[in-house]
Amino acid sequence: MKTLPLLMLLATGSALADDAALLRCRAISDAAARVACYDAIPVAGPRAAVPAAAVTATASTPAPAAAAAPGAAQAAAAVPAEPAWTALPAKPIAKAEPPKQSDSVESSIEGNFLGWVPGQRIRLANGQIWRVEDGSTEDTDLRNPKAVLRKGMLGAVHLDIEGAYRAPRVKRVQ
């Protein structure tokens, strides 16, 4: 983010330099010299890197229009050479991951809980009703125990009840 203002400054600076060069060329009264001045202004658009040998050869050899008009060489020399720009490597756009669903749900069983038998329905404090699916049984005497539903392997859901020794496999009824 810190490079963005710098890039904007460089872009506006080159635009101002081009405007200044246009104003300088406009002020030249000789037609041939004015055309040579305009020809010396870099063309806007995609910037390509120029080899250093080509830059030094162009700077050392005078333009044909400059030989015809004495003021054109001074006007062309006054226009600064455009720097060779290189493109920055593109960064891959990170994909937004979908929100992860929780692997567990916490609630409690209201009132006295005396245990379960196969097929029994258990109502949680959050309003969900779950049915015991496996053949497990347990006798307990718990008051408002905390209950946590956990996902198991192959889509199984187990009800982990605080104070119980086992966690029955359950299926949601409502």
TORLO-179581 format. One record per residue: x, y, z of N, C-alpha, C, O in turn. Coordinates in pm, whole numbers, plus 50000, padded with zeros to 5 digits. Each point is the difference from the previous one (the first is absolute). Layout:
<pts>
XYZXYZXYZXYZ
...
</pts>
This chain:
<pts>
500814988150000499195011950000500865012750000499565010549955
501674988550095500865011850004500505003649861500395011549977
499614979149930500515002849865498965006949915500365006249900
498364993150135498975006249919500175015149990499965005149888
500255002550222500215014449983501255003149917500005009749925
501044982150088501215002349923499724998149851500465007949917
498784981650049499654997749861499135011349945500165004249886
498935000750197499145011049956500855012549976499765007449904
501214995050182500875011649985500824998949872500155009849927
500374978350046500774998149877499135001749876500445005949901
498334989150105499105001049885499635014549975499995004449885
499695003250220499645014049980501225008149962499885009749925
501294986650124501225007349963500314998449852500395009749935
499434978250010500264998149858498945007149916500315004849891
498474995850158498965007249927500305014849998499795006749898
500704998850215500365014050004501205003049910500075010649938
500874979850056501165002049914499565000449854500545007849922
498514983850040499505000049863499305013149969500165005449891
499054999850205499335012949979501015011249985499835008949916
501214990850165501035010549990500714999249865500325010449942
499934977650009500654998449870499115005349889500485006349906
498234991250103499065005349900499995015250000499975006349894
500064999650224500025014650009501295005849942499985010449935
501164982850089501285004549944499964999549848500445009249932
499024979850014499944998649855499075010349938500275005349893
498644997550176499045009849949500625013949988499625007949913
501344995150173500625013250001501025002049887500415011349975
500004978049955500985001249891499295005449877498974994749959
501595016249981499355006549886500324993149867499154999949911
502044994450073500374993449875499244986749989500024992050093
499315005749793499154988349981500804987050007499594990550067
501565008949865500804987749999500534996950139500024988450042
500415021950029500524997950136498884995650093500214991650088
498595014149893498864996450084499624985249977499734992750096
500275002949777499684986049969501034990750061499664989550054
501625014349936501064991850059499854999250151500274989650060
499295021350001499785000150146498874990450037500114992450096
498785008249827498884991050027500414985449978499574991250074
501255006349823500444986349973500884994550113500054987950022
500635021050048500894995650108499254996450128500574993750089
498155010249922499214996950121499644985249998499504995149898
500724997550211499664985850006498504998249984499215007950051
500404981649878498594997049977499454993150123500644991050056
498175013149988499354993750115499474986349960499734997749882
500134993650212499494986649973500864989950071500705003450095
499254984049860500814989950067501485003249983500475002849890
500244996550219501415003649998500834987449987499814990450075
501105009749831500874988549980501415003650044500435011549987
500284978850063501385002350042500875001449876499914991849908
500935018650088500895002549888501404996150043500435003950109
500314988549809501364996450038500865012650017499785010049932
501204989350158500855011650028500795004249877500245011949981
500174978649935500755003349879499155008549905500525009249937
498184987950054499135007749913499825014150054499905009449921
500064992350210499835013250059501235008549974499885011649964
501324982750055501215007949978500215003049853500505010749966
499124980049944500145002549857499045010949956500375008449917
498434991950136499025010249964500445013550053499815010149932
500754990450186500395012750059501225005849930500155012249993
500734979149954501215005349940499815003949854500755008449950
498264985849982499785003549859498955010949991498934998750060
501365012249865499025010749990498874996049906500214992449906
498605012950122498844997349917500125007749870500595010850001
498884984249884500115006949874499305013550004500485009549938
498414991650132499315012950008500815010050079499925012049977
500884983150118500815009050082501075006549915500375011450027
500144981749871501015005949913499385010949913500685009649966
498044989049998499355009849915499655012650077500045010949943
499624987950184499615011650079500885000850124500074990250075
500595021049948500925001050114499294999650136500614995150095
498165009649920499295000250129499454986450038499664997950117
500234993049788499394986950028500894991550088499494992750085
501825008049898500914992050083499905004050145500044991450088
499835021549939499865004550139498664995650058499944996150117
498995004549803498694996050049499964985050026499434995650100
501184996449811500034985550019500854996150120499674990550071
501425016749952500874997050114499345003950131500334994350104
498735015349893499355004550123498964989850049499655000150118
499864991249793499014989850039500734988650068500884993849939
498785003250185500704989150069499634986549940498884997949954
502104993050045499774986649950499074992650095500115001450122
498994990749823499044992550082500704987750057500684992849927
499165004750202500664988350059499374987149948498834999649962
501974990050037499514986849959499234994150118500544998850110
498234997749867499144994550106499944985049986499974994649889
500014998950224499834985650000498734996850077499675006650098
499644983349856498764996150065500304992050126500934992050003
498275010450100500124992550124499324986549980499014999249928
501484990250135499344987049986498625000550064499815006050106
499254987749830498634999850050499914990950122500554989050000
498755015750102499794992050120498704992249983499015005549952
500984981950086498754992449988498985005250100500345003950111
498424996249848498925004750086499594988550091499694989049954
500325013850175499644989750097498514997649996499215009550000
500394977949996498594996649998499475000250143500664995550094
498155009849920499375000450131499474986150032499274994049921
501105001150195499554986950042498615001250061499725009850070
499404980449906498685000650061500144998550151500924993350048
498185012750027500104998850145499864985450043499154992649951
501715003550142499994986250046498844998050097499735008350086
499604980349897498944996750092500624993250122500994992749989
498425009950123500514994450124499804984950002498994994949952
501984998150103499904985550012499284995850128499824988150026
499785021850054499294996750123498965010850031500135011549959
498844984450115498965009150046499884998050151499874988750047
500175022350027499914999350146498625004450046499465009949950
499984982850142498715003450060499944993150136501044997150060
497785000549989499834992650125498664992849996499165002549914
500684988650180498724992950014499355005650125500544999150110
498285006949873499345006650114499354990050093499424990049956
500685012750173499354991850101500834987950039501204999649976
498124990550085500664987650042500174991049878499064997949923
502124996750061500274990749890500394986750062501024999250069
498184990449907500204987050065500704989849910500144988450038
500305015849842500714990949911499244998049870499075007549969
501324982249955499364997449871499964985149971500734992050058
498405004749849499874986549945499925001449849499765011149951
500434977949971499935001149855498635005449953498954995750047
501105013949859498775005949945499445011550081499035006349957
501544996750158499495010850085500275013649934501035001949936
498035007450081500155013649951500505008950114499504999450112
501505008749855500585009050101499855014249949500475003549892
498845005050190499795014049963501095008550065500254999350120
500405008949796501045009150049499405013650031498895003149956
501835005050119499535013350039499855009349879499235009650006
501494987849885499895008549881498794996449914499815006149894
499374984250147498794996249929500164988049908499004994949949
502205000450029500214988549913499624987150073500184998750121
499294991749799499664986950055500844989749924500014999849877
500684991550200500884989949943499554986250048499584998550114
500524991549798499614986250034501274991450010500895001049915
499184990750188501134990950019499894989249893498984993149990
502085005349929499994990849887500744986950028499664989749942
501315010550145500754987650025499304992050111498985004350052
501574984449982499394991350099500475002750142499824991650088
500795020049937500565002650133498915004650098499005006049963
501264990950164499135004650109500885005050114501154995750015
498305013350063500725004550119498995005850098499085007349963
501134989350164499175005550107500835010650073501104997350047
498355014649961500685011150068498975007550082498804997949986
501675010850096499125009250071500705013650000500745003450092
498985004349801500685012949980498985011349998498864998249958
501565013350088499135012050003500575010349902501105004950019
498134998349873500385009849896501414997649946500835009150002
499474978649951501374997649951500275007249866499105001849918
502135002050065500415005849872500084988849898500384988750033
499255014449843500014990149892500705006149879499735011449962
501164980849979500735004549882499814989749890500284988250019
499235016449867499844991349883501285001049918500415010949961
500224977550013501254999749925499844991249877499404989350005
501175015649883499984992049878501064989250011501125002550043
498504985649917500934988750000500334996049858499795007749906
500714980250078500354995049868498764996249921498994995850057
501095005749813498944996149906498665006450033498964993849980
501075018450069498775007550023499294997050131498915005250023
501684986750061499364996850128500095012150093500965007649995
498024993950090499975010750100499864993450136499154991450021
501735012950072499984994450135499635011050099500445011449987
498734984950112499565009350103500854997650125499834989950070
501075019449957500884999050116499335007350116499895012349998
499664980250100499275005750114500935000750119500624990150038
499465021750022500885002050116499544991350117498865000950044
502044990650005499694991150112499654985949956499904991150084
499905006749785499694986549950501304993349958500975006849965
499044979750038501214992749965500154997849850501114998649949
497775001149982500014997649855499405011949926499425009050061
500744990849809499395010049914499214992649893500584994349908
498095005650104499214992349903500035006449861500145012149986
499734979349911499875005049863498535004149983499104992250030
500695020149922498655005349991499725005149860500915002149920
497794999850051499575005649873498955010650032499144998050085
500945013249845499085011050029498614996849946499834995949886
499195006150203498604997849965499345013449970499235001149905
501085008850173499395013349983500975010950040499685011849993
</pts>
